Amino acid sequence: MPSMARAHPSDVSEMRVKLTHETVEFRLSLNLLTLSRIVVVDADHNQRITPQEIAKAVPTAAAWLKKKILVSVNETESDLGDFKGYENVWPKSATQEVTDQEASQRYVDFNFVRPWPAGVLEVWTGFQIFAQVGDQHTVHAIYQQQGQPDLPVEFTQQEPEYLYDTGWDGRAAATQSPKPAKPLPWGAICSIALVMAGGFVIGRRQKAKQRHHHR
């Protein structure tokens, strides 16, 4: 696994994945330099980014993240879920303009929630972002599950996917889910080959690269 020490701070994003029995919460933290590689943030090109410009860029950026960060829950293809808003995480972020020199040090948090009433057993995540944010980019992730220690994981162009096994059997959600989950077509459950940004082909359910168990 690549070391975080090799990545320049401007080429590092962060992700927190919080797992409960019936939801998966994703919080993605991108600095403004990375965000500007995804969508035009400095709309007037004056080398200063305002809170208003960030607010206008957020919906496009959130849609891009949902498209490029692949998610599968319990071997069923899904996505990051419902976009729950964003937060500029620096002092006076509601009024302060950010210069080009500060862009790599100012982070914006994007929050998504994927409900899964049938019970979360495992979550696979795959990144297809590196062609746009750069092949040296690293995503430093933390997986959080009640009763388990936080688990750090790094996503890179060389290792763009991860499968997290909660160890739960799904029965904890049954009393809160009176209606059974609607069966999905077989094609949505089968493995789907994906061409990743690094130029190699992986399976939607490939588990050989990185895997974690709580059995």
C-alpha positions in Angstrom: 0.0 0.0 0.0 1.5 3.4 -0.9 2.6 5.6 1.9 0.9 8.9 2.6 4.3 10.5 3.1 4.9 10.2 -0.7 1.8 12.3 -1.6 2.1 16.1 -1.6 -0.6 17.7 0.6 -2.2 19.4 -2.4 -2.7 15.9 -3.9 -4.5 14.4 -0.9 -8.3 14.1 -0.4 -9.9 12.6 2.6 -13.0 10.3 3.0 -14.9 9.1 6.1 -17.2 6.1 5.7 -19.5 5.6 8.7 -21.4 2.3 8.7 -24.5 1.6 10.6 -26.9 -1.4 10.2 -29.1 0.5 7.8 -27.0 3.3 6.3 -23.6 4.1 4.8 -22.5 7.7 5.3 -19.8 9.2 3.1 -18.0 12.4 3.9 -15.5 13.5 1.2 -13.1 16.4 1.9 -11.5 18.0 -1.1 -9.2 21.0 -1.2 -10.1 23.9 -3.5 -7.2 23.0 -5.8 -8.6 19.5 -6.3 -12.1 20.8 -6.6 -11.0 23.2 -9.4 -9.7 20.2 -11.4 -13.3 18.8 -11.3 -15.3 21.9 -11.9 -14.7 25.6 -12.6 -14.8 27.3 -9.2 -13.1 30.7 -10.0 -15.9 31.7 -12.4 -14.5 35.2 -13.1 -10.9 34.0 -13.3 -9.6 36.7 -11.0 -7.5 34.2 -9.0 -9.7 34.6 -5.9 -12.4 32.2 -4.9 -15.5 33.5 -3.1 -18.0 31.6 -1.0 -20.6 32.4 -3.6 -18.5 30.8 -6.3 -18.0 27.7 -4.2 -21.8 27.4 -3.6 -22.5 27.6 -7.4 -19.8 24.9 -8.1 -21.0 22.5 -5.5 -24.0 20.8 -7.3 -21.9 20.0 -10.4 -19.0 18.7 -8.2 -21.4 16.6 -6.1 -22.9 15.0 -9.3 -19.4 14.3 -10.6 -18.4 12.6 -7.3 -21.5 10.4 -7.5 -20.6 9.4 -11.0 -16.9 8.8 -10.5 -16.9 7.1 -7.0 -18.5 3.7 -7.5 -20.3 2.0 -4.7 -21.7 -1.5 -4.2 -23.6 -2.6 -1.1 -24.1 -6.3 -0.4 -23.0 -7.1 -4.0 -25.7 -4.8 -5.4 -24.6 -1.8 -7.5 -25.4 1.5 -5.9 -23.9 5.0 -5.5 -22.8 7.4 -2.8 -26.5 8.1 -2.0 -28.4 11.3 -1.3 -26.3 14.5 -1.2 -26.8 16.1 2.2 -24.9 19.3 1.7 -21.4 20.7 2.0 -19.3 22.7 4.4 -16.4 25.0 3.9 -14.0 24.0 6.7 -11.8 27.0 7.4 -12.2 30.1 9.7 -14.6 32.8 8.3 -15.5 30.5 5.4 -18.8 32.3 5.0 -17.2 35.6 4.0 -13.5 35.0 3.3 -12.1 34.9 -0.2 -9.4 32.3 -1.0 -6.4 33.1 -3.1 -4.7 30.7 -5.5 -1.9 30.3 -3.0 -4.3 29.2 -0.3 -6.4 26.8 -2.5 -4.5 23.7 -1.5 -5.0 24.4 2.2 -8.8 25.1 2.2 -11.1 22.1 2.2 -14.7 21.6 1.3 -16.7 18.7 2.8 -19.3 16.8 0.8 -21.8 14.7 2.7 -23.7 11.8 1.2 -26.0 9.1 2.8 -26.9 5.8 1.3 -29.8 4.2 3.1 -29.9 0.4 3.1 -32.9 -0.8 5.1 -32.2 -4.5 4.3 -29.0 -4.3 6.4 -25.4 -3.4 5.5 -23.2 -6.5 5.2 -20.4 -5.2 3.0 -19.5 -2.1 1.1 -17.3 -2.0 -2.0 -15.9 1.4 -3.2 -14.0 2.1 -6.4 -12.5 5.4 -7.5 -12.5 6.6 -11.1 -11.2 10.1 -10.4 -7.5 9.9 -11.1 -7.7 10.9 -14.8 -9.0 14.2 -13.8 -7.5 14.9 -10.3 -4.0 13.5 -11.2 -2.3 10.1 -11.1 -0.4 11.1 -8.0 -3.5 11.8 -6.0 -4.3 9.9 -2.8 -7.5 9.5 -1.0 -7.0 8.9 2.7 -10.1 7.1 4.0 -11.3 6.1 7.5 -13.9 3.4 7.9 -15.9 3.7 11.1 -18.2 1.0 12.5 -19.8 0.8 15.9 -17.9 -1.6 18.1 -14.8 -1.7 15.9 -11.6 0.4 15.8 -11.4 3.0 13.0 -9.8 1.5 9.9 -7.5 3.6 7.7 -7.4 2.8 3.9 -5.6 4.6 1.1 -7.0 4.8 -2.5 -4.6 5.5 -5.3 -4.5 5.0 -9.1 -2.7 1.7 -8.4 -5.1 0.6 -5.7 -8.4 2.3 -6.5 -10.9 -0.1 -4.8 -11.7 -1.6 -1.4 -14.2 -4.0 0.0 -15.2 -3.6 3.7 -17.0 -6.5 5.4 -19.0 -5.4 8.4 -19.4 -8.9 9.8 -23.1 -8.2 10.4 -25.8 -10.7 9.2 -28.4 -8.1 8.4 -31.0 -9.3 10.9 -30.6 -6.2 13.1 -32.5 -4.2 10.5 -35.4 -6.6 10.1 -37.7 -5.1 12.8 -37.4 -1.7 11.2 -38.0 -2.9 7.7 -41.5 -4.5 7.4 -41.4 -4.5 3.7 -38.9 -6.9 2.0 -36.4 -5.4 -0.3 -37.5 -5.5 -4.0 -35.5 -8.1 -5.9 -33.1 -6.7 -8.4 -32.6 -8.1 -11.9 -29.9 -10.7 -12.1 -27.9 -8.3 -14.4 -27.7 -5.7 -11.6 -26.2 -8.3 -9.2 -23.7 -10.0 -11.5 -20.2 -8.7 -11.8 -19.6 -5.8 -14.1 -16.2 -5.3 -15.7 -15.0 -1.7 -15.2 -12.1 0.0 -17.0 -10.4 2.1 -14.3 -8.5 5.3 -14.8 -5.2 3.5 -14.4 -5.8 1.7 -17.6 -6.5 -1.8 -16.3 -9.7 -3.8 -16.1 -11.1 -4.9 -12.8 -14.3 -6.7 -11.9 -17.1 -5.0 -10.0 -16.7 -7.7 -7.3 -13.0 -8.2 -7.4 -11.7 -8.8 -3.9 -8.1 -9.7 -4.3 -6.5 -6.2 -3.9 -7.7 -5.0 -0.5 -10.2 -6.6 1.9 -11.0 -6.3 5.5 -13.1 -8.7 7.7 -14.8 -8.3 11.1 -15.7 -12.0 11.5 
